Amino acid sequence: MKDFFETWKFKILIGIAVFLVGIMAYAGANDRLTAAPQELLSVAVAPFQKAAAMVGDRVASLWENYTNIGAILDENEQLTAENAELRKQMVDYDRLKAENEAYKALANIQNTRPEMSCVSAFVIGRDPLDAFYGFTLDQGSVDGVEVNDTVVSDEGYLLGVVVEVEATSCKVMTILHPNFNAAGVVSRTRDNGIITGSSDYAADGLCVLTNLNRNTLTQKSDQVITTGLGGVFPADVLVGVVREVVPEVSGKSSIAVIEPGADPRTVRHAFIITNF
């Protein structure tokens, strides 16, 4: 449209229109314009009148849209702020809900094991290269946390042990780590062994109970718990259930593959046992 307005053809048409309108005005003023010429001139001028009206409508529409932009931007800003506030409220709600559930779990542990002192903690970090083997909790030395403290899930299942402590945080080695060691026993058969991690099973969230008798009667679905031997871990802490029993490479003993009751790879909340 803009290119057409700037052409010489448009300028000539404008000139003709102005000329015809001038004649109509002069003739009308002197009562010399008959009906026929009037109709002719009206027909000639009509396209220009229509074009002018269209241009006027478009300009008016553009102006109306322009004046509405400010209101639209203000409304969008308000909606964005309201959405952000709702998201914050949802995060706060989720946090309060998690804390409430954690306190219920803590109360349950203290009712069943009154000799234990626990600290409630949330997972605040995971190393993407070490996701199976460790995570960081938001409680540290100022909260009474120390190295070798036992870490359990809300349901009381063994998750790991504290290996590093800062003022307000601590790092946990999980039961999936090959360097993890805790004395364990199969509840039903009383077969003793060592609970530890294995690179062969860690990716599947599994750990193992090693050094079992080659002819062990342990079988699938048997419960594994800690014995408390060595003094690092409390006795009778739940670990998980046996998924399968396989012979060790040497053939002199067996290994029970354990499915932990709580998955260290995905847990979001834990309890640190500071005294037992």
Secondary structure in CASP SS format (residue, H / E / C, confidence):
PFRMAT SS
TARGET T0000
AUTHOR 0000-0000-0000
METHOD secondary structure of the structure
MODEL  1
M C 1.00
K H 1.00
D H 1.00
F H 1.00
F H 1.00
E C 1.00
T C 1.00
W H 1.00
K H 1.00
F H 1.00
K H 1.00
I H 1.00
L H 1.00
I H 1.00
G H 1.00
I H 1.00
A H 1.00
V H 1.00
F H 1.00
L H 1.00
V H 1.00
G H 1.00
I H 1.00
M H 1.00
A H 1.00
Y H 1.00
A H 1.00
G H 1.00
A H 1.00
N C 1.00
D C 1.00
R C 1.00
L C 1.00
T C 1.00
A H 1.00
A H 1.00
P H 1.00
Q H 1.00
E H 1.00
L H 1.00
L H 1.00
S H 1.00
V H 1.00
A H 1.00
V H 1.00
A H 1.00
P H 1.00
F H 1.00
Q H 1.00
K H 1.00
A H 1.00
A H 1.00
A H 1.00
M H 1.00
V H 1.00
G H 1.00
D H 1.00
R H 1.00
V H 1.00
A H 1.00
S H 1.00
L H 1.00
W H 1.00
E H 1.00
N H 1.00
Y H 1.00
T H 1.00
N H 1.00
I H 1.00
G H 1.00
A H 1.00
I H 1.00
L H 1.00
D H 1.00
E H 1.00
N H 1.00
E H 1.00
Q H 1.00
L H 1.00
T H 1.00
A H 1.00
E H 1.00
N H 1.00
A H 1.00
E H 1.00
L H 1.00
R H 1.00
K H 1.00
Q H 1.00
M H 1.00
V H 1.00
D H 1.00
Y H 1.00
D H 1.00
R H 1.00
L H 1.00
K H 1.00
A H 1.00
E H 1.00
N H 1.00
E H 1.00
A H 1.00
Y H 1.00
K H 1.00
A H 1.00
L H 1.00
A H 1.00
N H 1.00
I H 1.00
Q H 1.00
N H 1.00
T H 1.00
R C 1.00
P C 1.00
E C 1.00
M C 1.00
S E 1.00
C E 1.00
V E 1.00
S E 1.00
A E 1.00
F E 1.00
V E 1.00
I E 1.00
G E 1.00
R C 1.00
D C 1.00
P C 1.00
L C 1.00
D C 1.00
A C 1.00
F C 1.00
Y C 1.00
G E 1.00
F E 1.00
T E 1.00
L E 1.00
D C 1.00
Q C 1.00
G C 1.00
S H 1.00
V H 1.00
D H 1.00
G C 1.00
V C 1.00
E C 1.00
V C 1.00
N C 1.00
D C 1.00
T E 1.00
V E 1.00
V E 1.00
S C 1.00
D C 1.00
E C 1.00
G C 1.00
Y E 1.00
L E 1.00
L E 1.00
G E 1.00
V E 1.00
V E 1.00
V E 1.00
E E 1.00
V E 1.00
E C 1.00
A C 1.00
T C 1.00
S C 1.00
C E 1.00
K E 1.00
V E 1.00
M E 1.00
T E 1.00
I C 1.00
L C 1.00
H C 1.00
P C 1.00
N C 1.00
F C 1.00
N C 1.00
A E 1.00
A E 1.00
G E 1.00
V E 1.00
V E 1.00
S C 1.00
R C 1.00
T C 1.00
R C 1.00
D C 1.00
N E 1.00
G E 1.00
I E 1.00
I E 1.00
T E 1.00
G C 1.00
S C 1.00
S C 1.00
D C 1.00
Y C 1.00
A H 1.00
A H 1.00
D H 1.00
G C 1.00
L C 1.00
C E 1.00
V E 1.00
L E 1.00
T E 1.00
N E 1.00
L E 1.00
N E 1.00
R C 1.00
N C 1.00
T C 1.00
L C 1.00
T C 1.00
Q C 1.00
K C 1.00
S C 1.00
D C 1.00
Q E 1.00
V E 1.00
I E 1.00
T E 1.00
T C 1.00
G C 1.00
L C 1.00
G C 1.00
G C 1.00
V C 1.00
F C 1.00
P C 1.00
A C 1.00
D C 1.00
V C 1.00
L E 1.00
V E 1.00
G E 1.00
V E 1.00
V E 1.00
R E 1.00
E E 1.00
V E 1.00
V E 1.00
P E 1.00
E C 1.00
V C 1.00
S C 1.00
G C 1.00
K C 1.00
S E 1.00
S E 1.00
I E 1.00
A E 1.00
V E 1.00
I E 1.00
E E 1.00
P E 1.00
G C 1.00
A C 1.00
D C 1.00
P C 1.00
R C 1.00
T C 1.00
V C 1.00
R C 1.00
H E 1.00
A E 1.00
F E 1.00
I E 1.00
I E 1.00
T E 1.00
N E 1.00
F C 1.00
END
